[in-house]
Amino acid sequence: MFQWVILVVEIVDTTLRDAHQSLIATRLRTEDMIPILEKIDKAGFYSIEMWGGATFDVMIRYLNEDPWERLRLIRERVHRTKLQMLLRGQNLVGYRHYPDDVVEKFVELSYKNGIDVFRIFDALNDVRNMRTSIVKAKKLGAIVQGTITYTISPVHTIEHYLKIAEELAALEVDHITIKDMSGILDPYTAYTLVKALKERLKIPVDIHSHFTGGLAVATYVKAVEAGADFIDTSISPLAFGSGQPGIQTVYHALPPENRPKIDLKVVEEISSYLEKIIFTKYKDLINIKVFIPDPNVLEHQVPGGMITNFIMQLKQLGAEDKLGEVLAEVKRVREDLGWPPLVTPSSQIVGAQAVLNVINGRYKVVTKEVRDYVKGLYGRPPAPIKEEIIRLVLGNEKPIEVRPADLLKPMYEECYKTVKEKGYYSKEEDVLTYCLFPEVAAEFFEKTRKQAVVVKATSRDLWDEILGF
């Protein structure tokens, strides 16, 4: 029988990962995190989500920073609070499946460098795509959050989610996380889902939501009322909009007996720092639209960043007036493809095909990614793909039945040889960076090497000047 208890909820702080990923395109630099790390460590959070997701790609592609160095620097300065990352199952921090040898090595080195909590999900909720990383992380002694990607469709019922949770529990995950990336989880569904999870599995539950639809604060209150053990918040001004709700607001929204043991004075000091730096150094990245709740998301379920991409694509095609048609087509494509949740990479797969369908006619042009999806190379969809879509896309070819990664050859050793031969190797982690993003990593390593040469030459010139040469 379910026993009601007074629960002091714990907080996962997302300021250093999902918050700036959602609000300023993942551009917060490590140098601007360092001044507040000790304060964040003192605030009283259960964990700090500060790695994974899009951070890895953005750092080497746009910021010219080494993601592994960021992890090391944060770990050196954060001692009380757990460090947490978002891991896309077999996709790791990339956009395609990687073989098991790369997945296991990535998890091993992430843990070795300081990750305590692995939040592991799959875009399709195909637990087969999560098993390798979960088993490896558990073996290492890490805390694992088995994660369910939340969406709304005719097949995504409470019972559907409970079955996924049971599969994850069978892998001995430590927590179940409900990942509501679009901000569409309403308060009463959250209450029902959390209560059902706690009654059936008796496992700690974490609710992760975005404020995109304006519901998240109310959703958190009802989730905690139902027994949620963790909720995800960030620190204003990197909060609300398409990011997570701000802890300063959520704290006061909760009943006093459920409030987390957070030092709000320390949080306010962090907030003051963020306000100064975000509205000066990062002011050009601020788009007021991402800070304003969008009730339309409750209908189309399209995350804010995805809509921004639609607008850019349509503008390039001279079809900006087609946005409404594209959003409507997204729902039709989702139904055709078995109702995949709109999260990386399925959001990109569905979104690109929706644009093509509106511009060229339905499935007159089919992307390679849709073909791979229909073939089963991304995993098992939540519901069967429509037979006419399978025939249209694959012809006489049959979808695969096995786990997609079973078809992949090991690649770590090959990457190791390449990185060594090209002179990119400075540490073992460089091999994984190259495995995940070969072209981008090569460019990053070349740039880093050139900068090192310049620094060395500058140092030599200065030394010569001191000696009077």
C-alpha positions in Angstrom: 0.0 0.0 0.0 1.3 3.5 -0.9 2.3 5.4 2.2 2.1 9.2 2.3 5.2 10.8 3.8 6.4 14.4 4.0 9.1 14.7 1.4 11.7 17.4 1.3 12.4 17.5 -2.4 15.9 17.7 -3.8 17.1 20.0 -6.6 19.0 19.2 -9.7 20.4 22.6 -10.9 20.6 22.9 -14.7 22.2 26.4 -14.9 25.5 25.2 -16.3 23.9 22.9 -19.0 20.3 22.9 -20.0 19.5 26.4 -18.9 22.1 28.1 -21.1 21.6 25.5 -23.9 17.9 26.5 -24.0 18.3 30.2 -23.6 21.6 31.4 -25.1 22.4 28.6 -27.5 24.8 26.7 -25.2 27.3 29.5 -25.4 28.2 30.1 -21.7 32.0 29.7 -21.5 33.9 27.8 -18.9 35.8 31.0 -17.9 32.4 32.5 -16.9 31.4 29.5 -14.9 34.5 29.3 -12.8 33.8 32.4 -10.6 30.5 31.0 -9.3 31.4 27.3 -9.0 32.2 27.5 -5.3 29.0 29.3 -4.6 26.9 26.8 -6.6 28.6 24.0 -4.6 27.5 25.7 -1.3 23.9 26.3 -2.4 22.6 22.9 -1.3 21.7 21.3 -4.6 21.6 17.5 -5.0 23.5 17.7 -8.2 24.7 20.1 -10.9 23.9 19.2 -14.5 26.9 20.7 -16.2 27.9 18.4 -19.1 26.5 16.4 -21.9 23.6 17.3 -24.2 24.7 19.8 -26.8 27.6 21.2 -24.7 30.2 18.8 -26.1 29.5 19.6 -29.8 29.1 23.4 -29.2 32.4 23.6 -27.3 34.6 22.2 -30.0 32.5 23.6 -32.9 32.0 27.2 -31.8 33.8 28.0 -28.5 37.2 26.4 -29.2 37.1 24.8 -25.8 37.9 21.2 -24.8 34.8 19.6 -23.1 37.0 17.3 -21.0 38.9 20.3 -19.7 35.7 22.0 -18.6 34.7 18.8 -16.7 38.1 18.7 -15.0 38.1 22.3 -14.0 34.6 22.1 -12.6 35.4 18.9 -10.7 38.4 20.6 -9.1 36.2 23.3 -7.7 33.0 21.4 -6.8 33.5 19.0 -3.8 30.1 18.7 -2.0 27.7 18.5 -4.9 27.4 15.7 -7.4 28.2 16.4 -11.0 25.7 15.2 -13.5 25.5 14.8 -17.3 22.9 14.1 -19.9 23.8 11.1 -22.1 21.8 10.2 -25.2 22.1 6.5 -24.7 23.8 4.9 -27.7 24.2 8.4 -29.3 26.2 9.6 -26.3 26.5 13.3 -27.0 26.3 13.0 -30.7 23.5 12.5 -33.3 23.9 8.9 -34.4 24.5 5.6 -32.8 28.1 4.6 -31.8 29.3 1.1 -31.3 29.5 -0.4 -27.8 33.3 -0.1 -27.5 33.0 3.7 -27.9 30.0 3.9 -25.6 31.7 2.0 -22.8 34.9 4.0 -23.1 33.0 7.3 -23.1 31.1 6.4 -19.9 34.3 5.1 -18.3 36.3 8.3 -19.0 33.3 10.6 -18.1 33.1 8.9 -14.7 36.9 9.0 -14.3 37.0 12.7 -15.0 34.3 13.5 -12.4 30.7 12.6 -13.5 28.8 11.2 -10.5 25.3 11.0 -12.1 24.5 9.8 -15.6 21.0 10.8 -16.9 20.6 8.4 -19.8 17.8 8.6 -22.3 16.9 7.5 -25.8 14.8 9.6 -28.2 12.5 6.7 -28.9 12.4 5.3 -25.4 14.0 2.2 -26.8 15.6 0.7 -23.7 17.8 -1.5 -25.9 19.6 1.7 -26.9 20.2 2.6 -23.3 21.3 -0.7 -21.9 25.1 -0.5 -22.7 25.6 2.9 -21.1 23.4 2.0 -18.1 25.2 -1.3 -17.4 28.6 0.3 -17.8 27.8 3.3 -15.5 26.4 1.0 -12.9 29.4 -1.3 -13.0 31.7 1.7 -12.4 29.7 2.7 -9.3 28.0 5.8 -10.8 24.4 6.9 -10.0 22.2 6.2 -13.0 18.9 8.0 -13.9 17.0 5.9 -16.3 15.1 8.5 -18.3 11.7 8.4 -20.0 11.2 11.0 -22.8 7.8 12.5 -22.3 5.4 13.3 -25.1 1.7 13.3 -25.8 0.2 11.0 -28.4 -2.5 8.3 -28.6 0.0 5.7 -27.6 1.8 7.5 -24.8 -0.5 6.5 -22.0 0.4 6.3 -18.3 0.6 2.5 -18.7 3.0 2.9 -21.7 5.3 5.0 -19.5 5.1 2.5 -16.6 6.2 -0.3 -18.9 9.3 1.6 -20.0 10.0 2.4 -16.3 9.8 -1.3 -15.5 12.3 -2.1 -18.2 14.7 0.5 -16.8 14.1 -0.7 -13.2 15.1 -4.2 -14.4 18.5 -2.7 -15.3 18.8 -1.5 -11.7 18.8 2.2 -12.4 18.9 4.3 -9.3 16.2 6.9 -10.3 13.5 7.2 -12.9 13.5 10.6 -14.6 10.6 12.0 -16.6 12.2 14.2 -19.3 9.7 16.8 -20.5 11.8 18.6 -23.1 8.9 20.6 -24.7 7.3 21.8 -21.4 4.0 20.0 -22.1 3.6 17.9 -19.0 0.6 19.3 -17.2 0.2 19.3 -13.4 -2.4 16.6 -13.1 -0.8 14.2 -15.5 2.4 14.7 -13.6 0.7 13.9 -10.3 -0.9 10.7 -11.8 2.4 9.6 -13.4 4.6 10.2 -10.4 2.1 8.5 -8.0 1.8 5.5 -10.3 5.6 5.2 -10.6 6.1 5.4 -6.8 3.3 2.9 -6.1 4.4 0.3 -8.7 8.2 0.6 -8.5 9.0 2.3 -5.2 12.0 4.0 -6.9 13.1 7.7 -6.6 11.5 9.9 -9.3 12.9 13.0 -10.9 10.8 15.4 -12.9 12.5 17.5 -15.6 10.5 20.1 -17.4 10.8 23.3 -19.3 8.8 26.5 -18.9 8.0 26.7 -22.6 4.3 26.2 -22.2 4.1 28.1 -18.9 3.1 25.0 -16.9 6.3 23.9 -15.2 6.0 25.5 -11.8 2.5 24.2 -11.3 3.7 20.8 -12.6 6.5 20.7 -10.1 4.2 21.5 -7.2 1.8 18.6 -8.1 4.7 16.2 -8.9 6.2 16.9 -5.4 2.7 16.5 -3.9 2.6 13.0 -5.5 6.0 12.1 -4.1 8.6 13.2 -6.6 12.0 13.1 -5.0 13.8 15.5 -7.4 12.9 18.4 -9.6 15.1 20.3 -12.1 15.4 24.1 -11.8 17.9 26.7 -12.8 18.9 30.1 -11.5 17.4 33.3 -12.9 18.2 35.0 -15.2 19.1 31.7 -16.9 15.6 30.4 -16.2 12.0 30.3 -17.4 11.1 30.7 -21.1 12.3 27.6 -22.9 14.6 26.8 -20.0 13.8 25.3 -16.6 11.8 27.3 -13.9 13.9 29.4 -11.6 14.6 27.9 -8.1 13.9 31.3 -6.5 10.3 31.0 -7.7 9.8 27.3 -7.3 11.1 27.3 -3.7 8.3 29.7 -2.7 5.6 27.8 -4.8 6.2 24.6 -2.8 4.5 23.9 0.6 6.9 24.7 3.4 7.2 21.1 4.5 8.4 20.1 1.0 10.8 22.9 0.3 14.4 22.0 -0.5 17.2 22.8 1.9 18.6 25.5 -0.4 20.6 28.6 0.7 18.6 31.3 -1.1 21.2 33.9 -0.1 23.9 32.1 -2.0 21.5 31.6 -4.9 20.9 35.3 -5.0 24.6 36.0 -5.1 24.9 33.6 -8.1 21.9 35.3 -9.7 23.4 38.7 -9.4 26.6 37.5 -11.1 24.6 35.9 -13.9 22.5 39.0 -14.5 25.6 41.1 -14.9 27.4 38.8 -17.3 24.4 37.6 -19.4 23.2 41.1 -20.1 26.7 42.3 -21.1 28.9 39.7 -22.5 26.1 37.5 -23.9 23.5 40.2 -24.7 23.8 39.6 -28.4 22.6 36.0 -27.9 19.5 37.0 -26.1 16.3 36.5 -28.0 13.2 37.8 -26.1 11.1 35.1 -27.8 12.8 32.2 -26.0 12.1 33.9 -22.6 8.3 34.2 -23.3 6.1 31.2 -22.6 4.4 29.9 -25.8 1.0 28.3 -25.1 0.9 27.0 -28.7 3.5 24.4 -27.7 0.8 22.6 -25.8 -0.8 21.9 -29.2 2.1 21.3 -31.6 4.6 20.0 -29.0 7.5 21.5 -31.0 10.4 22.7 -28.8 11.4 26.3 -29.1 14.8 25.6 -30.7 13.1 23.5 -33.3 10.8 26.4 -34.3 13.8 28.7 -34.6 15.3 26.2 -37.0 12.1 26.0 -39.0 12.0 29.8 -39.4 15.6 29.9 -40.6 15.0 27.0 -43.1 11.8 28.5 -44.5 13.5 31.9 -44.8 16.3 30.4 -46.9 13.6 28.8 -49.1 11.6 32.1 -49.3 8.7 30.4 -47.6 8.4 32.1 -44.3 4.6 32.2 -44.6 4.5 28.3 -44.4 5.4 28.0 -40.7 1.9 27.2 -39.7 1.7 24.5 -42.3 5.0 23.0 -41.2 3.9 22.8 -37.5 0.7 21.1 -38.6 2.7 18.7 -40.8 4.9 17.8 -37.9 2.0 16.1 -36.2 1.1 14.2 -39.4 4.7 13.0 -39.8 4.9 11.9 -36.2 1.8 9.8 -36.7 3.2 8.3 -39.9 6.5 7.4 -38.1 4.9 5.9 -35.0 4.7 8.9 -32.8 8.4 9.6 -31.9 9.0 12.1 -29.2 10.4 15.4 -30.4 13.9 15.3 -28.9 17.3 15.0 -30.5 17.7 13.3 -33.0 14.1 12.4 -33.7 13.0 16.1 -33.6 15.5 16.9 -36.4 14.3 13.8 -38.4 10.6 14.7 -38.1 11.2 18.4 -38.6 13.3 18.2 -41.8 10.8 15.9 -43.4 7.9 18.1 -42.4 9.5 21.1 -44.1 10.2 19.0 -47.3 6.6 17.7 -47.3 5.2 21.3 -47.2 7.6 22.6 -49.8 7.7 19.7 -52.3 4.6 17.6 -51.5 4.2 14.7 -49.0 7.2 12.4 -49.2 8.1 13.5 -52.7 11.6 13.9 -51.3 12.6 11.7 -48.3 15.7 12.5 -46.2 18.4 9.8 -45.6 17.6 10.1 -41.9 13.9 9.3 -42.4 15.0 6.3 -44.5 17.3 5.1 -41.8 14.6 5.7 -39.2 12.0 3.7 -41.1 14.6 0.9 -41.6 15.0 0.7 -37.8 18.5 2.1 -37.6 17.5 4.6 -34.8 15.6 2.0 -32.8 12.1 0.8 -32.2 9.5 3.5 -32.5 6.8 3.9 -29.8 4.1 2.6 -32.3 4.3 0.8 -35.6 5.2 2.9 -38.6 2.4 3.1 -41.1 2.8 0.3 -43.7 2.3 2.7 -46.7 5.2 4.8 -45.4 7.4 1.7 -45.0 6.7 0.7 -48.6 7.1 4.2 -50.0 10.4 4.7 -48.2 12.0 1.2 -48.3 10.3 -0.4 -51.3 10.8 -4.1 -51.0 13.5 -3.8 -48.3 12.5 -4.9 -44.8 13.2 -3.0 -41.5 15.7 -4.5 -39.2 14.6 -6.3 -36.0 17.9 -6.2 -34.1 19.2 -3.5 -31.8 20.8 -1.0 -34.2 24.2 -1.0 -32.5 24.5 -4.7 -33.1 25.1 -3.8 -36.7 28.0 -1.5 -35.9 31.7 -2.5 -36.0 34.0 -1.5 -33.1 35.7 1.8 -33.9 37.7 3.0 -30.9 41.0 1.4 -31.9 40.7 2.8 -35.5 40.1 6.2 -34.1 43.1 5.8 -31.7 45.4 5.0 -34.6 44.1 8.0 -36.7 44.5 10.5 -33.8 48.0 9.2 -33.1 49.0 9.4 -36.8 47.7 12.9 -37.3 49.4 14.1 -34.2 46.2 15.1 -32.4 46.8 12.8 -29.3 47.5 14.6 -26.0 45.3 12.4 -23.8 43.0 9.4 -24.1 39.9 11.6 -24.1 41.0 13.1 -27.5 40.3 9.8 -29.1 36.7 9.9 -28.0 36.3 13.4 -29.2 37.5 12.3 -32.6 35.2 9.2 -32.6 32.2 11.4 -31.9 32.8 14.3 -34.3 35.7 13.3 -36.7 35.6 16.4 -39.0 34.8 19.0 -36.3 37.3 17.4 -33.9 40.1 17.5 -36.6 39.5 21.2 -37.1 39.4 21.8 -33.4 42.7 19.9 -32.9 44.4 21.7 -35.8 43.3 25.1 -34.3 44.5 24.1 -30.9 47.9 23.0 -32.2 48.4 26.3 -34.1 47.5 28.3 -31.0 50.0 26.2 -29.0 52.7 27.1 -31.5 51.9 30.8 -31.3 52.0 30.7 -27.5 55.3 28.9 -27.6 56.8 31.4 -30.1 55.5 34.3 -28.1 57.0 32.8 -24.9 60.4 32.4 -26.7 60.4 36.0 -27.9 59.7 37.2 -24.4 62.5 35.0 -23.0 64.9 36.4 -25.6 63.9 39.9 -24.8 64.6 39.3 -21.1 68.0 37.9 -21.8 68.8 40.8 -24.1 69.2 38.7 -27.3 
